[in-house]
Amino acid sequence: MTESFWEQPLQRLSRAEWEALCDGCGKCCLHKLEDEESGEVFHTNVACRLLDRREGRCTHYKGRHAFVPDCIRLTPGKIAEMDWLPSTCAYRLRAEGKPLPDWHYLISGDRETIHQAGMSTRGWTVNETDVVDFEQHVIDHDL
């Protein structure tokens, strides 16, 4: 990987650099509900069953589509149409030409800083296998 690769346009990143850009927040692995009439998206605190809720990473990333067929396939060209991505998402920030925050591990050098800054899903999510009514888990704050 090249030095400060995260400052490059997303289209120039190698596959390894693209994958390394993920900050491990786990927010994209939270279930969302969409209002059928308005199209409005509501975030929940319900995590995909594959999310390691402590580390903010998928436990079966390479084979996740075998377990969760509708899991997102994030690419540089799709970011603009995924307006539900968290405002803190490294992919979204870079697509918008913004810098990575100080708590991102590529800046801080420590994967724990995202959790210390309270920017990950650690400590406030529930596993989807423990939920009956997702509507009872809608969160009232932005991600």
C-alpha positions as CSV (number, residue, x, y, z in Angstrom):
1,M,0.0,0.0,0.0
2,T,1.2,3.5,-0.7
3,E,1.8,6.0,2.0
4,S,-1.3,8.1,2.8
5,F,-3.3,6.1,0.2
6,W,-6.5,7.2,1.9
7,E,-6.0,10.8,0.5
8,Q,-6.2,9.5,-3.1
9,P,-9.5,9.4,-5.0
10,L,-11.3,6.2,-4.2
11,Q,-11.2,5.0,-7.9
12,R,-7.3,4.9,-7.6
13,L,-7.2,2.6,-4.6
14,S,-6.0,-1.0,-4.9
15,R,-8.3,-3.7,-3.5
16,A,-6.2,-3.9,-0.4
17,E,-6.2,-0.1,0.1
18,W,-10.0,0.0,-0.4
19,E,-10.5,-2.7,2.2
20,A,-8.1,-1.0,4.6
21,L,-10.2,2.3,4.4
22,C,-12.9,0.7,6.5
23,D,-12.7,2.1,10.0
24,G,-14.5,-0.8,11.7
25,C,-17.4,1.2,13.1
26,G,-20.0,-1.5,12.2
27,K,-22.7,1.0,11.4
28,C,-23.3,-0.2,7.9
29,C,-24.1,-3.6,9.4
30,L,-27.0,-2.3,11.3
31,H,-30.5,-3.0,10.0
32,K,-32.4,-0.2,8.5
33,L,-36.2,0.1,8.0
34,E,-37.6,2.0,5.0
35,D,-41.0,3.7,5.0
36,E,-42.7,2.2,1.9
37,E,-44.6,5.4,1.2
38,S,-42.0,8.1,1.8
39,G,-38.8,6.1,1.2
40,E,-37.4,7.5,4.4
41,V,-34.8,5.3,6.0
42,F,-34.7,4.7,9.7
43,H,-31.6,3.3,11.4
44,T,-31.9,0.7,14.2
45,N,-29.5,-0.6,16.9
46,V,-30.0,-4.1,15.5
47,A,-26.8,-5.6,14.2
48,C,-26.5,-8.3,11.5
49,R,-25.9,-11.7,13.0
50,L,-22.4,-11.7,11.3
51,L,-21.2,-8.5,13.0
52,D,-18.6,-8.9,15.7
53,R,-20.2,-6.3,17.9
54,R,-17.0,-5.7,19.9
55,E,-14.6,-5.3,17.0
56,G,-17.0,-3.8,14.5
57,R,-16.1,-6.3,11.8
58,C,-17.9,-9.0,9.9
59,T,-17.1,-12.5,11.2
60,H,-17.5,-14.0,7.7
61,Y,-16.6,-11.0,5.4
62,K,-15.4,-12.9,2.3
63,G,-18.3,-15.3,2.4
64,R,-20.9,-12.9,3.9
65,H,-23.2,-13.0,0.8
66,A,-23.7,-16.8,1.3
67,F,-25.1,-16.0,4.8
68,V,-26.7,-12.6,4.0
69,P,-27.5,-12.3,0.3
70,D,-28.5,-8.7,0.5
71,C,-25.4,-7.5,2.3
72,I,-24.1,-4.4,0.6
73,R,-21.4,-4.5,-2.0
74,L,-19.8,-1.1,-1.6
75,T,-17.9,0.2,-4.5
76,P,-16.7,3.7,-5.4
77,G,-19.4,4.2,-7.9
78,K,-22.2,3.2,-5.5
79,I,-21.3,5.5,-2.6
80,A,-23.3,8.4,-4.0
81,E,-26.5,6.4,-4.2
82,M,-26.1,5.1,-0.6
83,D,-27.3,8.2,1.2
84,W,-27.9,6.1,4.3
85,L,-24.2,5.6,4.9
86,P,-23.2,7.1,8.2
87,S,-21.9,10.7,8.0
88,T,-18.7,9.4,9.6
89,C,-18.1,6.5,7.1
90,A,-14.6,6.7,5.7
91,Y,-15.8,5.8,2.2
92,R,-18.5,8.5,2.3
93,L,-16.1,11.1,3.7
94,R,-13.5,10.4,1.0
95,A,-16.1,10.3,-1.8
96,E,-17.1,13.8,-0.6
97,G,-13.5,14.9,-0.7
98,K,-13.3,15.2,3.1
99,P,-10.4,14.1,5.3
100,L,-10.5,11.1,7.7
101,P,-11.2,12.0,11.3
102,D,-8.5,11.9,13.9
103,W,-10.0,8.8,15.5
104,H,-9.7,6.7,12.3
105,Y,-7.1,4.1,12.8
106,L,-5.2,5.1,9.6
107,I,-4.6,8.5,11.3
108,S,-4.3,7.5,14.9
109,G,-2.5,4.2,14.3
110,D,-4.7,2.4,16.8
111,R,-7.9,0.5,16.0
112,E,-9.3,1.2,19.4
113,T,-9.5,5.0,18.9
114,I,-12.8,4.7,17.0
115,H,-14.3,2.9,20.0
116,Q,-12.8,5.3,22.5
117,A,-14.3,8.2,20.6
118,G,-17.7,6.6,20.7
119,M,-18.0,6.4,16.9
120,S,-18.5,2.7,16.6
121,T,-21.4,0.3,17.4
122,R,-19.6,-1.2,20.4
123,G,-21.7,-1.3,23.5
124,W,-25.1,-0.1,22.1
125,T,-26.3,-2.7,19.6
126,V,-28.3,-6.0,19.9
127,N,-27.9,-9.0,17.7
128,E,-30.7,-9.6,15.2
129,T,-31.3,-13.1,16.5
130,D,-32.5,-11.5,19.8
131,V,-35.0,-9.2,18.2
132,V,-38.7,-9.8,17.5
133,D,-39.9,-6.3,16.4
134,F,-37.3,-4.2,14.6
135,E,-39.5,-1.2,14.8
136,Q,-39.0,-1.2,18.6
137,H,-35.2,-0.7,17.9
138,V,-35.3,2.5,15.7
139,I,-32.7,5.0,17.0
140,D,-33.3,8.7,17.3
141,H,-29.9,10.0,16.5
142,D,-27.8,10.2,13.3
143,L,-25.1,7.8,12.6
